[in-house]
Amino acid sequence: MNRRHAIARVRRLLQATFAVVAMCLIAVVPVAAHADDATDDGVVLGVERITPVVTKDSGFSLTVSVRNTTSRDLAAGSLDVRVAAGYVFVSRTDLQEWAEGTGGIPTPDSLLRLAVPAVAAGDQVRVTGKLGADANQLKALTSWGPRPLSIDYATDDGATMARLATFLTRSQDGLGGERTPPLNLTVAMPLATDGWQADAKAEEALETGTKQDPDTVVTLDDEQREALKAKDQLGQRFADLQTVADPDVLEAIGTPHHSGIMQPSAFDITTYARVADPSAYAAAGVDMAAWNADTARATMRDALGDESAQTDVYAWQGADSWTMDALTAARTQGYETAIATDDFALTDGATAVTQVYRVPTDAGTITVLAAQATLTTLAGGRATAPQATAEHSDAGRLARIIAQSAFYQMEQPYESRPLLMCVGESVGADQVSALMEALGQASWVNLQSLQELAAQPSMQVDETMLPALIDGSVGATATEPASLREALRSLATSRERLVRFDGSVLDDDAQEARQWAAKLVTAHDRFALAAAGPGATLATRMAQEASGFADTVYAQVKLVPSGSVNVVSETASMPVTVSNDLPFPIAVRVSSITDSMEIVTARFTDITVPAHAEAQTSIAVRVSTSGTTTAREQLVDREGEAFGASAQTTITSSLQLSDKSGVVLIALAVVLGVVGLYRQYTRKKDPDE
């Protein structure tokens, strides 16, 4: 009897299972069809605005763009916005598959049906819908958490369809039931930039000897400055936002708001370790003192005008991985805490866990605060996958962040797991503001500081985890920084030229001249430090600016061409003028060479030129025949290195005797010749001849 009942129960269970599978297959078919149609029919849907957290008072609103990328007009149609009010995501895979449009989850509960007008070829329209807080559709959300939300577009003629999969998250606000401990979350935002550029006015002031701080040769344009100020001011609006500022940015924009600072000019410590050539950085003008923790603090104090100011200092991850070499370099430079913005998880990653590590290095132990990968990817302005089309917009990524954080809390509701989310450097103030406002409404999230996160119980890295750090397999994908190496070589060349300019061009040992020359080198090194930040484009741009700066300094000394010279004797002098626009005297040489063996010049001629003046010297010319040649003059420093633009002088030689004495000499020579011939033929010869 019991066995028959058991068999019946199994049969009913199998029937129910097949029914569920069938429902899922039915749900999968339209999703796949719509996804294909979206590609084939050239319709792109985008979430431009969405209520990220639904509370008892928020209501719900949505703005969707419909873009027609085809060459034909689309007929009028509609958008169906639907949700699965009772669905609970069971895994992170489940959540990700829905975001990518491959999760076959039915969305039977209608929220909105919106009319879409006809869309002309190549054009787009925006459609907005709203629900009040008392709408029955929202009251149907009787439990909190993330829900799958589908946006289905179809033209009235049935020719075009597309689907977008995103999320709706209901907060605990206004709902009954037990509240479990919130998820502790730290949101860190770098106040840094790769938009450094040369300040032409500061360069000119330095080159002309005007009193000028050499560090000001690198600056930000008005747009960059305002964007950074707007992000800086978010610290006043959102006390829980952890702003980690580049101290050079603080100095540039003149604001005091930050939760901590990073290395100067966001110096890329991770790439520095990958290059593994400190001498290349030093030759370029970036010595160890330029980016250590003490320099970061000193720059911050200068920016604030407060010599006693204190703050936490963090080594912020660059474009490469946090390897053991990189962490050792950071610890050697005085950084006791590093922030890993890319995946640094040394665990299996089955669940979202606190990623605070204590890593032993040869310079001492360093604490690594590793960001949660999915949240940081989204907060960095990137989709979790190319197929997650809703995440190609700011609003779509925000909806996913909120849903993901809610899922993490529900995943282990009684487990304390503080997480770190890092905002991308390029993310604007408006997006960060929207994120912080949404998190402020997320009842399941408790925002914490970096200090609180660092104080959490940490994982001590042991020998089994070290190989991943040593070979660089943890974190970002390592790439050979070829563009940086090229930039370092260029910077080394331009710096060596400025050092040589001091010792081999200037002719003034006065302290003022030495100080001026030192400022030129310091200005160059400011370009070099900016070039060592993350970003190949920045490195190339700063190297070009530094090279141009050195070129401009040398260009203040130039040759004034003399044009042409006529020579009527075996020796002559060729005048050469040198102009000096510098604020101090110079002592150089003029090199001259011709392309003729019969008309030649002296190889080198020394010349001294006062400040803001011109001086002339003469180059000896020796001629052995008539003719024309070109002399090429070049400025050369006292070490024999050529610089500046060359000049050319045409030398014409006319070796002829045209005065009266010359005529007499010629006549006398003729007479003597005739007499000699006459005597030769008329003289009496000896018998022996």
GUSESE-736253 format. One line per 2 residues: for each residue x, y, z of C-alpha. Coordinates in Angstrom, 3 decimals. Example, Ala and Ser with C-alpha at 12.3 -4.5 7.8 and 13.67 -1.06 7.14 Angstrom:
<recs>
12.300:-4.500:7.800 ~ 13.670:-1.060:7.140
</recs>
This chain:
<recs>
0.000:0.000:0.000 ~ 2.658:2.443:0.962
4.614:1.449:-2.122 ~ 1.613:2.192:-4.401
1.215:5.598:-2.722 ~ 4.933:6.266:-3.174
4.773:5.354:-6.873 ~ 1.771:7.637:-7.300
3.602:10.492:-5.623 ~ 6.623:9.954:-7.876
4.333:9.893:-10.929 ~ 2.680:13.152:-9.884
6.088:14.701:-9.219 ~ 7.345:13.697:-12.667
4.229:15.085:-14.286 ~ 4.666:18.372:-12.468
8.314:18.494:-13.437 ~ 7.516:17.934:-17.107
4.863:20.617:-16.909 ~ 7.344:23.110:-15.489
9.909:22.192:-18.143 ~ 7.296:22.638:-20.835
6.376:26.067:-19.464 ~ 10.044:27.039:-19.459
10.460:25.872:-23.056 ~ 7.413:27.854:-24.064
8.928:30.878:-22.347 ~ 12.301:30.347:-23.997
10.947:30.353:-27.528 ~ 9.713:33.954:-27.681
12.838:35.230:-25.889 ~ 15.116:33.611:-28.455
12.937:34.731:-31.332 ~ 12.856:38.291:-30.084
16.579:38.299:-29.553 ~ 17.167:37.158:-33.125
14.633:39.646:-34.439 ~ 16.399:42.437:-32.581
19.546:41.635:-34.508 ~ 18.011:40.832:-37.868
15.473:43.637:-37.876 ~ 17.924:46.316:-36.774
16.009:47.556:-33.727 ~ 17.991:48.573:-30.649
16.176:49.020:-27.342 ~ 17.807:50.953:-24.536
16.877:51.692:-20.930 ~ 17.369:55.427:-20.510
15.690:55.765:-17.136 ~ 14.211:53.295:-14.681
13.239:53.324:-11.013 ~ 16.124:51.298:-9.547
14.495:50.661:-6.149 ~ 10.751:50.336:-5.733
9.574:51.379:-2.267 ~ 6.108:51.849:-0.867
6.191:55.510:-1.909 ~ 8.358:55.529:-5.018
6.019:54.345:-7.726 ~ 7.658:53.138:-10.905
8.763:54.937:-14.048 ~ 10.574:53.871:-17.152
11.939:55.528:-20.282 ~ 12.921:53.305:-23.195
14.545:54.343:-26.456 ~ 13.654:52.561:-29.687
16.325:53.079:-32.344 ~ 15.795:52.078:-35.952
19.134:51.177:-37.531 ~ 17.588:49.955:-40.789
17.026:51.758:-44.077 ~ 13.261:51.345:-43.853
10.629:53.012:-41.682 ~ 9.104:51.051:-38.821
5.366:51.044:-38.334 ~ 3.791:52.192:-35.089
3.830:49.605:-32.347 ~ 3.880:49.031:-28.609
6.082:48.192:-25.644 ~ 4.952:45.599:-23.122
6.693:45.946:-19.753 ~ 6.230:42.783:-17.739
7.581:41.320:-14.521 ~ 7.632:37.982:-12.734
6.239:39.234:-9.429 ~ 6.698:35.945:-7.579
9.968:34.779:-9.055 ~ 13.078:34.406:-6.884
16.508:34.146:-8.479 ~ 18.171:30.997:-7.237
21.784:31.600:-8.283 ~ 24.155:34.147:-9.738
24.128:32.103:-12.937 ~ 20.359:32.461:-13.035
20.705:36.223:-12.636 ~ 23.399:36.504:-15.318
21.531:34.400:-17.849 ~ 18.495:36.631:-17.498
20.654:39.735:-18.016 ~ 22.067:38.188:-21.195
18.599:37.349:-22.519 ~ 19.091:33.599:-22.355
17.224:32.894:-19.124 ~ 13.883:31.342:-19.976
11.902:32.935:-17.142 ~ 8.222:33.703:-17.810
7.141:37.276:-16.995 ~ 3.368:36.949:-16.718
2.611:40.120:-14.728 ~ 1.978:43.223:-16.816
3.222:46.549:-15.512 ~ 2.812:48.883:-18.475
1.755:48.826:-22.100 ~ 3.089:51.838:-23.987
2.305:53.025:-27.485 ~ 5.305:53.550:-29.750
4.975:55.859:-32.750 ~ 6.374:55.040:-36.165
10.168:55.275:-36.301 ~ 11.821:56.641:-39.424
14.870:54.911:-40.870 ~ 17.976:55.802:-38.867
15.934:57.628:-36.245 ~ 14.884:56.840:-32.672
12.002:57.626:-30.349 ~ 11.672:57.657:-26.578
8.700:56.248:-24.731 ~ 7.968:56.911:-21.049
5.551:55.197:-18.705 ~ 4.712:55.674:-15.022
2.905:53.881:-12.232 ~ 1.788:55.546:-9.028
2.819:54.140:-5.666 ~ -0.717:52.792:-5.129
-0.877:50.944:-8.448 ~ -2.137:47.388:-8.135
0.710:46.160:-10.296 ~ 3.183:47.306:-7.652
1.067:46.022:-4.764 ~ 1.428:42.584:-6.303
5.092:42.711:-5.290 ~ 4.467:41.274:-1.845
8.050:40.282:-1.082 ~ 11.314:42.133:-1.456
14.182:41.344:-3.785 ~ 15.159:41.433:-7.472
12.645:40.394:-10.125 ~ 13.090:39.706:-13.836
11.665:42.548:-15.942 ~ 11.105:42.167:-19.672
10.517:44.930:-22.219 ~ 8.968:43.586:-25.430
8.640:45.729:-28.542 ~ 6.502:44.841:-31.533
5.222:46.808:-34.488 ~ 1.479:46.666:-35.136
2.081:44.988:-38.478 ~ 3.954:42.169:-36.743
7.025:42.676:-38.929 ~ 9.446:43.661:-36.183
9.996:42.472:-32.615 ~ 12.709:42.962:-30.012
13.210:42.225:-26.324 ~ 15.246:43.749:-23.535
15.823:41.950:-20.230 ~ 16.481:43.973:-17.082
15.497:44.012:-13.410 ~ 13.010:45.473:-10.985
13.984:45.392:-7.300 ~ 11.452:45.822:-4.494
12.845:47.091:-1.212 ~ 11.767:45.913:2.221
10.107:49.266:2.792 ~ 6.425:48.796:3.628
6.567:45.000:3.567 ~ 6.161:42.691:6.511
8.398:39.827:7.458 ~ 11.717:39.419:9.174
14.567:41.752:8.283 ~ 17.913:40.055:8.210
21.169:41.980:8.776 ~ 21.994:44.280:5.865
24.823:43.747:3.445 ~ 27.784:45.963:4.316
29.022:47.741:1.199 ~ 31.890:50.177:0.683
31.706:52.389:-2.409 ~ 35.102:53.795:-3.408
35.456:56.441:-6.108 ~ 38.866:57.482:-7.490
39.300:61.214:-8.002 ~ 41.888:60.873:-10.745
42.188:61.564:-14.450 ~ 44.123:60.704:-17.583
43.302:64.121:-19.020 ~ 46.550:65.856:-18.052
47.899:68.227:-20.710 ~ 50.580:70.863:-21.139
49.994:74.446:-20.036 ~ 51.469:76.579:-22.822
51.496:79.757:-20.732 ~ 53.366:78.095:-17.882
55.881:76.642:-20.348 ~ 56.466:80.050:-21.930
56.912:81.699:-18.544 ~ 59.528:79.128:-17.565
61.374:79.390:-20.862 ~ 61.615:83.164:-20.602
62.825:83.126:-17.006 ~ 59.602:84.473:-15.477
58.964:83.299:-11.940 ~ 56.815:80.184:-12.332
56.235:76.954:-10.420 ~ 57.598:74.227:-12.727
54.902:71.765:-11.592 ~ 52.268:73.939:-13.266
53.402:72.937:-16.776 ~ 50.928:70.043:-16.479
47.346:71.111:-16.034 ~ 43.694:70.295:-16.746
41.394:72.023:-19.178 ~ 38.212:73.685:-17.944
36.013:70.736:-18.866 ~ 38.176:68.245:-16.983
38.480:70.587:-14.025 ~ 34.723:71.073:-13.722
34.043:67.352:-14.081 ~ 36.474:66.553:-11.263
35.088:69.325:-9.070 ~ 31.585:67.926:-9.560
32.772:64.497:-8.425 ~ 34.688:66.001:-5.536
31.554:67.783:-4.307 ~ 29.691:64.478:-4.103
31.605:63.901:-0.884 ~ 29.570:66.679:0.723
26.243:65.247:-0.462 ~ 27.005:61.599:0.286
29.002:61.158:3.449 ~ 29.360:57.421:2.833
30.977:57.826:-0.576 ~ 34.663:56.996:-0.193
36.613:59.396:-2.414 ~ 40.225:58.341:-2.925
41.915:61.347:-4.495 ~ 45.056:61.761:-6.532
46.843:64.497:-4.524 ~ 47.921:66.171:-7.773
44.244:66.450:-8.730 ~ 43.471:68.022:-5.350
46.197:70.561:-6.007 ~ 44.901:71.254:-9.523
41.258:71.799:-8.589 ~ 41.876:73.253:-5.132
39.297:71.277:-3.155 ~ 39.656:69.519:0.206
37.063:66.727:0.045 ~ 38.342:63.180:0.186
38.277:60.029:2.291 ~ 41.846:59.100:1.418
44.529:59.707:-1.173 ~ 46.377:57.545:-3.676
49.827:57.758:-5.246 ~ 50.706:61.074:-6.983
49.357:61.386:-10.533 ~ 47.850:57.904:-10.069
51.325:56.484:-10.753 ~ 50.790:53.002:-12.197
52.580:50.773:-9.697 ~ 51.311:47.583:-11.341
52.773:48.476:-14.743 ~ 55.963:49.707:-13.049
56.389:46.209:-11.634 ~ 55.632:44.630:-15.012
58.260:46.779:-16.766 ~ 60.739:45.818:-14.008
63.234:48.527:-14.984 ~ 63.517:51.253:-12.319
66.481:52.768:-14.166 ~ 64.267:53.454:-17.195
61.857:55.409:-15.005 ~ 64.724:57.290:-13.323
66.270:58.205:-16.677 ~ 62.891:59.486:-17.831
62.640:61.724:-14.764 ~ 60.522:59.632:-12.398
62.552:58.693:-9.356 ~ 61.272:56.665:-6.420
60.616:59.756:-4.313 ~ 58.173:61.118:-6.903
55.446:58.575:-6.104 ~ 55.974:57.332:-2.569
53.429:57.694:0.245 ~ 55.314:60.558:1.902
55.226:62.592:-1.314 ~ 51.508:61.886:-1.640
50.919:63.267:1.858 ~ 53.127:66.296:1.252
51.296:67.141:-1.985 ~ 47.952:66.767:-0.242
49.057:69.139:2.519 ~ 50.227:71.694:-0.029
46.867:71.435:-1.786 ~ 44.988:72.001:1.469
47.404:74.584:2.831 ~ 47.577:72.588:6.064
50.931:71.110:7.036 ~ 49.328:69.021:9.781
46.593:67.426:7.630 ~ 46.287:63.664:7.980
44.552:61.093:5.809 ~ 44.760:57.437:4.840
46.963:56.623:1.852 ~ 46.097:53.799:-0.545
47.942:52.249:-3.461 ~ 45.292:52.268:-6.209
45.530:49.587:-8.878 ~ 46.742:50.633:-12.311
46.301:49.054:-15.721 ~ 48.073:45.807:-14.802
47.692:43.148:-12.105 ~ 48.555:43.291:-8.438
51.363:40.743:-8.542 ~ 53.733:40.029:-5.688
56.309:42.311:-7.316 ~ 53.761:45.120:-7.565
52.636:44.728:-3.957 ~ 56.260:44.646:-2.801
56.968:47.861:-4.716 ~ 53.929:49.529:-3.137
54.896:48.404:0.369 ~ 58.495:49.545:-0.174
57.154:52.983:-1.053 ~ 55.260:53.271:2.213
51.793:52.083:1.187 ~ 50.313:49.777:3.792
46.981:49.228:2.017 ~ 46.330:48.508:-1.650
42.990:48.641:-3.465 ~ 42.449:45.988:-6.128
39.867:47.254:-8.589 ~ 40.015:44.159:-10.800
39.278:40.600:-9.723 ~ 41.754:39.671:-7.020
39.756:36.805:-5.511 ~ 42.010:34.111:-4.072
38.997:31.938:-3.175 ~ 36.768:29.725:-5.320
34.227:32.538:-5.843 ~ 31.189:30.315:-5.195
29.595:33.072:-3.111 ~ 30.214:36.768:-2.580
32.667:37.008:0.318 ~ 34.690:39.700:2.010
37.969:40.082:0.150 ~ 40.409:41.561:2.610
43.824:39.941:2.434 ~ 47.060:40.283:4.355
49.892:39.623:1.901 ~ 53.460:39.149:3.163
56.100:40.855:1.008 ~ 59.839:41.340:1.360
59.110:44.904:2.516 ~ 56.477:43.884:5.087
52.817:42.884:5.108 ~ 50.378:44.843:2.970
46.589:44.775:3.226 ~ 44.741:44.279:-0.054
41.122:45.419:-0.306 ~ 39.768:43.578:-3.328
36.656:44.806:-5.106 ~ 33.688:42.554:-5.825
34.004:41.791:-9.529 ~ 30.420:42.054:-10.818
29.464:45.174:-8.892 ~ 32.729:46.911:-9.818
32.387:46.011:-13.488 ~ 28.958:47.648:-13.557
30.035:50.635:-11.459 ~ 32.954:51.050:-13.807
30.608:51.753:-16.703 ~ 30.892:48.312:-18.325
28.330:45.605:-19.015 ~ 28.866:42.201:-17.430
28.723:40.676:-20.914 ~ 28.226:41.968:-24.460
24.911:40.087:-24.589 ~ 23.607:41.954:-21.521
22.167:44.671:-23.758 ~ 20.208:46.487:-21.055
23.549:47.135:-19.316 ~ 24.815:49.169:-22.252
23.156:52.202:-20.651 ~ 23.767:53.909:-17.305
20.208:53.242:-16.148 ~ 20.397:49.581:-17.145
23.667:49.079:-15.269 ~ 22.243:50.772:-12.181
19.208:48.479:-12.222 ~ 21.552:45.492:-12.355
23.743:46.810:-9.505 ~ 20.714:47.160:-7.253
19.394:43.740:-8.195 ~ 22.809:42.133:-7.736
23.366:43.657:-4.309 ~ 19.918:42.484:-3.185
20.699:38.987:-4.402 ~ 24.000:38.968:-2.487
22.185:39.863:0.726 ~ 19.566:37.157:0.139
22.265:34.643:-0.823 ~ 23.536:34.448:2.777
21.233:36.695:4.812 ~ 22.784:35.993:8.208
26.417:36.057:7.109 ~ 28.501:39.212:7.617
30.174:39.839:4.269 ~ 31.354:43.411:3.737
31.961:44.015:0.031 ~ 33.907:46.666:-1.879
32.591:48.290:-5.046 ~ 34.902:50.615:-6.990
33.508:53.260:-9.313 ~ 35.313:53.704:-12.618
37.574:56.723:-13.078 ~ 35.700:57.819:-16.210
32.224:57.555:-14.667 ~ 30.664:61.001:-14.371
29.306:62.765:-11.308 ~ 25.675:62.317:-12.418
26.022:58.550:-12.603 ~ 27.757:58.369:-9.224
25.046:60.560:-7.727 ~ 22.302:58.280:-9.106
24.127:55.261:-7.704 ~ 24.456:56.727:-4.221
20.824:57.858:-4.199 ~ 19.677:54.368:-5.188
21.851:52.710:-2.553 ~ 20.425:55.121:-0.014
16.971:53.655:-0.754 ~ 18.232:50.078:-0.671
17.087:48.948:2.774 ~ 19.256:45.819:2.568
22.508:47.783:2.184 ~ 24.583:49.372:4.931
27.258:51.697:3.543 ~ 30.630:51.555:5.272
33.958:53.376:5.079 ~ 37.235:52.030:3.756
38.586:52.111:7.282 ~ 35.743:49.872:8.462
36.355:47.512:5.575 ~ 40.091:47.334:6.278
39.351:46.539:9.923 ~ 37.400:43.405:8.976
38.872:39.980:9.757 ~ 41.165:39.236:6.852
42.481:36.229:5.052 ~ 46.177:35.619:5.564
47.697:34.672:2.225 ~ 49.650:31.439:2.512
52.079:29.538:0.308 ~ 49.338:27.852:-1.711
48.013:31.233:-2.852 ~ 51.354:32.901:-3.538
52.051:31.343:-6.959 ~ 49.019:33.095:-8.420
50.373:36.403:-7.156 ~ 53.912:35.740:-8.264
53.094:34.792:-11.869 ~ 50.469:37.489:-12.235
47.501:35.188:-12.862 ~ 45.415:37.065:-10.302
43.680:40.217:-11.439 ~ 43.733:41.998:-14.761
45.154:40.404:-17.878 ~ 48.781:41.416:-18.172
49.852:43.155:-21.359 ~ 53.304:44.191:-22.491
53.370:47.983:-22.040 ~ 55.176:48.682:-25.329
53.806:52.206:-25.628 ~ 54.997:53.028:-22.105
58.466:51.696:-22.840 ~ 58.624:53.900:-25.928
57.417:56.880:-23.897 ~ 60.087:56.249:-21.254
62.792:56.162:-23.923 ~ 61.542:59.425:-25.387
61.406:61.047:-21.955 ~ 64.935:59.909:-21.156
66.154:61.568:-24.355 ~ 64.384:64.870:-23.734
65.534:64.984:-20.118 ~ 69.157:64.303:-21.084
68.930:67.186:-23.563 ~ 67.789:69.604:-20.838
70.521:68.453:-18.462 ~ 73.082:68.914:-21.255
71.635:72.348:-22.004 ~ 72.515:73.419:-18.487
76.074:72.137:-18.617 ~ 76.981:72.727:-22.268
74.941:75.646:-23.596 ~ 74.496:78.109:-20.734
77.535:80.283:-20.049 ~ 76.666:81.544:-16.617
77.656:79.913:-13.345 ~ 75.552:82.345:-11.318
73.126:80.786:-8.858 ~ 70.149:82.337:-10.628
71.060:80.634:-13.907 ~ 71.551:77.292:-12.191
68.176:77.589:-10.456 ~ 66.492:78.423:-13.742
68.044:75.446:-15.474 ~ 66.991:73.191:-12.588
63.406:74.418:-12.985 ~ 63.441:73.360:-16.615
64.394:69.823:-15.598 ~ 61.773:69.786:-12.822
59.105:70.846:-15.314 ~ 60.161:68.018:-17.590
59.906:65.550:-14.715 ~ 56.322:66.670:-14.097
55.493:65.568:-17.638 ~ 57.229:62.269:-16.944
55.283:61.590:-13.741 ~ 51.988:62.186:-15.532
53.131:59.851:-18.316 ~ 53.661:57.083:-15.742
49.974:57.039:-14.832 ~ 47.600:54.431:-16.248
46.805:54.795:-19.918 ~ 48.899:54.379:-23.065
47.438:57.499:-24.664 ~ 48.446:59.650:-21.711
52.002:58.267:-21.726 ~ 52.423:59.043:-25.407
50.926:62.510:-25.081 ~ 53.072:63.499:-22.114
56.243:62.188:-23.784 ~ 55.471:64.302:-26.839
54.839:67.360:-24.667 ~ 58.125:66.869:-22.809
60.024:66.502:-26.062 ~ 58.354:69.635:-27.411
59.261:71.504:-24.232 ~ 62.943:70.638:-24.664
62.766:71.590:-28.349 ~ 61.337:74.995:-27.458
64.113:75.686:-24.942 ~ 66.783:74.918:-27.523
64.908:76.894:-30.177 ~ 65.605:80.091:-28.249
69.156:79.846:-29.587 ~ 69.337:80.035:-33.382
71.532:80.855:-36.328 ~ 70.837:83.899:-38.473
71.772:82.939:-42.069 ~ 74.219:85.248:-43.847
72.898:84.384:-47.292 ~ 75.893:84.438:-49.650
79.592:85.330:-49.640 ~ 81.867:86.331:-52.571
85.569:85.457:-52.257 ~ 88.224:87.058:-54.528
91.369:85.818:-52.810 ~ 92.733:82.625:-51.351
91.512:83.454:-47.814 ~ 88.433:85.248:-46.539
86.000:85.447:-43.613 ~ 82.380:84.356:-43.608
80.200:86.187:-41.036 ~ 77.744:84.159:-38.925
75.213:85.607:-36.465 ~ 73.782:83.738:-33.462
70.631:84.966:-31.704 ~ 69.927:84.219:-28.024
66.393:84.788:-26.704 ~ 67.182:83.147:-23.373
67.364:85.081:-20.089 ~ 71.012:84.041:-19.597
74.169:84.114:-21.785 ~ 75.263:81.127:-23.795
78.587:79.776:-25.030 ~ 78.362:77.441:-28.015
80.173:76.569:-31.215 ~ 79.251:76.967:-34.840
80.105:74.030:-37.057 ~ 80.644:74.656:-40.761
81.347:72.314:-43.651 ~ 81.210:72.624:-47.433
80.632:70.104:-50.174 ~ 83.798:71.127:-52.059
87.479:70.190:-51.719 ~ 88.644:73.514:-53.277
86.505:75.867:-51.199 ~ 86.579:74.961:-47.498
85.746:76.586:-44.141 ~ 87.047:76.244:-40.607
85.337:73.251:-38.942 ~ 84.386:74.903:-35.625
84.166:78.468:-34.342 ~ 83.383:79.400:-30.719
80.922:82.146:-29.875 ~ 79.449:83.680:-26.700
76.112:85.502:-26.861 ~ 74.655:87.653:-24.040
71.074:87.198:-22.812 ~ 68.376:88.521:-25.144
70.965:89.558:-27.730 ~ 72.752:88.670:-30.948
76.459:88.187:-31.595 ~ 78.474:87.722:-34.750
81.542:85.688:-35.431 ~ 83.645:84.958:-38.520
84.391:81.618:-40.043 ~ 87.650:81.350:-41.994
87.308:80.462:-45.676 ~ 90.168:79.097:-47.843
89.882:78.965:-51.627 ~ 92.138:77.270:-54.180
90.101:77.775:-57.337 ~ 87.181:79.662:-58.755
83.730:78.219:-58.336 ~ 80.630:78.028:-56.111
79.817:75.833:-53.151 ~ 77.405:75.673:-50.215
78.529:75.895:-46.600 ~ 76.254:74.301:-44.038
76.357:75.838:-40.556 ~ 75.060:74.103:-37.452
74.969:75.081:-33.781 ~ 76.832:72.672:-31.539
76.996:72.624:-27.739 ~ 80.247:72.388:-25.860
79.988:68.584:-25.768 ~ 79.821:68.442:-29.557
76.090:67.682:-29.841 ~ 74.302:69.494:-32.645
71.039:71.297:-31.963 ~ 68.657:73.687:-33.617
68.007:74.317:-37.290 ~ 70.959:74.459:-39.659
71.691:77.323:-42.055 ~ 73.266:77.483:-45.507
75.596:80.044:-47.078 ~ 76.517:80.152:-50.754
80.244:80.852:-51.281 ~ 81.334:82.105:-54.734
85.064:82.283:-55.537 ~ 86.540:84.441:-58.383
90.364:84.123:-58.348 ~ 91.265:86.810:-61.081
93.740:89.757:-61.228 ~ 91.930:92.801:-62.526
94.036:95.849:-61.331 ~ 96.952:97.739:-63.128
99.689:95.933:-61.256 ~ 98.253:92.699:-62.424
98.438:93.833:-66.045 ~ 102.099:94.849:-65.617
102.939:91.503:-64.088 ~ 101.294:89.665:-66.936
103.150:91.770:-69.565 ~ 106.444:91.216:-67.778
105.827:87.507:-67.713 ~ 105.199:87.501:-71.467
108.411:89.467:-72.189 ~ 110.467:87.176:-70.018
109.015:84.181:-71.734 ~ 109.845:85.533:-75.204
113.412:86.442:-74.159 ~ 113.923:83.019:-72.694
112.840:81.302:-75.876 ~ 115.064:83.583:-78.029
118.144:82.843:-75.937 ~ 117.409:79.137:-76.068
117.484:79.101:-79.875 ~ 120.334:81.611:-80.502
122.923:80.705:-77.945 ~ 126.178:79.010:-79.037
126.216:75.383:-78.122 ~ 129.187:73.469:-76.671
130.854:70.911:-78.889 ~ 129.759:68.149:-76.592
126.054:69.054:-76.939
</recs>
